[in-house]
Structure formats: C-alpha cells, structure tokens
Amino acid sequence: MNETIIQIIPAPSNLMYAYDGGTAQPVACLALVELADGDREIRAMGLTNGEIFEEQPGAILFFESDAN
C-alpha cells in the first residue's frame, strides 16, 4: 500500500464510531488520504486501546445527538 496523508483536521465533537453495537467512541480527527492511484478519500481516526491513533475501518460512524 502506498498511501499518503495529505491533511488532518479535528473531527466534529459529536462524531462517534462504534463496532457491532459496542461502546461509542469519539472520532479524534479526519484524515484526507491520497491513494496509490491518485484518488483521495477521507478516513476517520480514533484511539485504539486508549493510546494509538489509527484508522477505524469497518466502524459505523454517526453523529451523537444533543440531548438538550
């Protein structure tokens, strides 16, 4: 795989991810990634095991609603 991160920005504070009904976790940042073929895509990045920032492939992304 030859991919390059072009830009990283903070994720919206209410953007969350979860796997198969697991506990919702906040998305830390969004990365604009250039793929080997020149295409670009945005990927959600989050903490894994509370210490490593990495892509969260296969996770369901959603916006947490404001309870107010």
C-alpha positions as CSV (number, residue, x, y, z in Angstrom):
1,M,0.0,0.0,0.0
2,N,1.3,3.4,-1.0
3,E,-0.9,6.0,0.7
4,T,-0.1,9.5,1.8
5,I,-1.9,11.6,4.4
6,I,-2.4,15.0,2.9
7,Q,-4.2,16.8,5.7
8,I,-5.5,16.1,9.2
9,I,-8.3,18.1,10.8
10,P,-10.1,17.8,14.2
11,A,-13.3,15.8,13.9
12,P,-16.6,17.5,14.9
13,S,-17.1,17.0,18.7
14,N,-20.2,14.9,18.2
15,L,-18.8,12.5,15.5
16,M,-18.6,9.0,17.0
17,Y,-17.7,5.5,15.9
18,A,-18.7,2.0,17.1
19,Y,-18.3,-1.6,16.1
20,D,-21.3,-4.1,16.2
21,G,-23.2,-2.4,19.0
22,G,-20.1,-1.8,21.1
23,T,-19.5,1.3,23.1
24,A,-19.5,4.6,21.1
25,Q,-16.1,6.3,21.0
26,P,-15.3,9.8,19.7
27,V,-13.6,10.2,16.4
28,A,-10.4,12.2,17.1
29,C,-9.7,13.5,13.7
30,L,-10.4,13.2,10.0
31,A,-7.6,12.5,7.5
32,L,-7.5,13.3,3.8
33,V,-5.6,10.4,2.3
34,E,-4.2,10.1,-1.2
35,L,-4.2,6.6,-2.5
36,A,-1.6,5.0,-4.8
37,D,-3.9,5.5,-7.9
38,G,-4.2,9.3,-7.1
39,D,-7.8,9.1,-5.7
40,R,-8.4,10.7,-2.4
41,E,-10.7,9.8,0.5
42,I,-11.5,10.9,4.0
43,R,-10.9,8.5,6.8
44,A,-12.0,8.6,10.5
45,M,-9.2,8.3,13.0
46,G,-9.6,7.3,16.6
47,L,-7.8,6.0,19.6
48,T,-7.2,2.3,19.9
49,N,-6.6,0.9,23.4
50,G,-6.5,4.5,24.6
51,E,-3.1,5.2,23.2
52,I,-2.7,4.7,19.4
53,F,-4.3,6.9,16.8
54,E,-5.3,4.8,13.8
55,E,-7.9,4.5,11.1
56,Q,-11.2,2.8,12.2
57,P,-12.1,0.7,9.2
58,G,-15.4,-1.2,9.4
59,A,-16.7,1.0,12.2
60,I,-20.1,2.7,12.0
61,L,-19.8,6.4,12.0
62,F,-22.6,8.6,13.4
63,F,-23.3,12.0,15.0
64,E,-24.3,11.9,18.6
65,S,-27.5,13.9,19.1
66,D,-27.6,16.8,21.5
67,A,-29.8,15.8,24.5
68,N,-30.9,19.4,25.1
